[in-house]
Amino acid sequence: MRRRRPQLPSEPVEVRIESLSHDGRGIAHLDGKTLFVSGGLPGERLQVRYTDRHSRYDEADTVAVLETAEQRVTPRCPHFGVCGGCSLQHLAPDAQIALKQHTLLEQLAHIGKVTPATVRPPLTGPLWGYRRKARMGVKYVIKKESLLVGFRERRSGFLAELQRCEVLHPAIGERLQALRTLIGGLTAFDSIAQIEVAVGESEAGDQPALVFRNLVALDAADTEALRSFGQQQQLRIYLQSGGPDTVTALWPENPPPLHYQLGVANLDLAFQPGDFTQVNVEMNRRMIAAALELLALQPSDQVLELFCGLGNFTLPMATQAAHITAVEGDAGLVARAQANAVRHGLHNISYAIANLMQEPLTAPWLSGDYNKVLLDPPRSGAAEIIQQLDLRRVERLLYVSCNPATLARDAGELVQQHGLQLVTAGVMDMFPHTAHVESIALFTRRTHLSA
């Protein structure tokens, strides 16, 4: 028998926010239950309206702020609270960082049962217009007779009705209305499913590119409309009719790869618009500098890098170490990583293709004599490969994480099973105004006590 949905209070109620959750919602307690309040900050007295009830907790939205916290700021984006892309624009930037640092340290202690000997000062960067990679939804809404382009609404599968986006690179974030008009005028207006955004860098300026996911073949008029839009707006235009291998350039017809600078020895990475790259290039450069500092590379070092991607860390490390063994599961990324290394004349890198989430692995590189390791896994972490590594000769292991929960889990494994110690850890604000936590952690053998 289907359980009846709990009835929600019809009128707003008053609460006092006590703290913040990891996702940036205020935490209150009412009628013996925890209440998560979107838009609430610690110390504030609010009127809130219930949005959902569960057995162990309830959820609500802020209706009115009766007493305001000092950390509250006016959101820059008019769509804040509706669009689900940002959840922290109402919280001052320094308080956002403090929340993320607290999240990292709390999860290291709670999940991994580890505490860093020192906490690194947070790495920060640009707050607005920083996002150079994104995937935007496109949807024609029949009831509204309107075409929408952008991100999903908060706690909803529906697209928010956006006019602009303050965190997207301005070349795209300021053109959302123009994109809505463009796609709405196509014959296949209801068959464009999403737009992939990629913005590269060059000496001549930024290189914005859009990949339109077309579910049907486009006629000549639609193709010309997209081409003309690209020419007029100085945007590279691509079409994608199927999987990643179907991405083809529409305008210009044979564009060179996109690039972004790494901030080390005039190195840059060439990439295709569908490749995984860091969304925030300014923060990425600071992250690379921090990684090189923490690894303290020497000319004799043998480095194992897992989840190497296009070579974001590989190339900078190769300028300082004897040899890098770089491993990645995506063959296309490995091919482009090799091309990037050759283009820069870096020949002390060996690449391998391997699914690092597979257990067990049998590969010659697993038995290499490495003294330093860099891990940069996806959100799911590196548990499978850590269990297979022989780290007895490793002096320093650097873990770059996009999920503090899996970093904490893996940190516990490294410390408790592999004889390492967590020397230092800290957050990097790769995604300002969101609850996303990027972090970096250095492990050493227990005889090495300094970072």
Beta strands, then each sheet from edge to edge (+ up, - down):
strand 1: 13-16
strand 2: 19-20
strand 3: 26-30
strand 4: 33-38
strand 5: 45-53
strand 6: 57-67
strand 7: 118-119
strand 8: 133-141
strand 9: 146-150
strand 10: 192-202
strand 11: 205-214
strand 12: 236-240
strand 13: 247-251
strand 14: 258-261
strand 15: 268-271
strand 16: 302-306
strand 17: 323-328
strand 18: 349-353
strand 19: 372-375
strand 20: 396-401
strand 21: 420-428
strand 22: 438-445
sheet 1: 1+ 5- 6+ 4+ 3- 2+
sheet 2: 7+ 21+ 22- 20+ 19+ 16+ 17+ 18+
sheet 3: 9+ 8- 10+ 11- 12- 13+
sheet 4: 14+ 15-
end
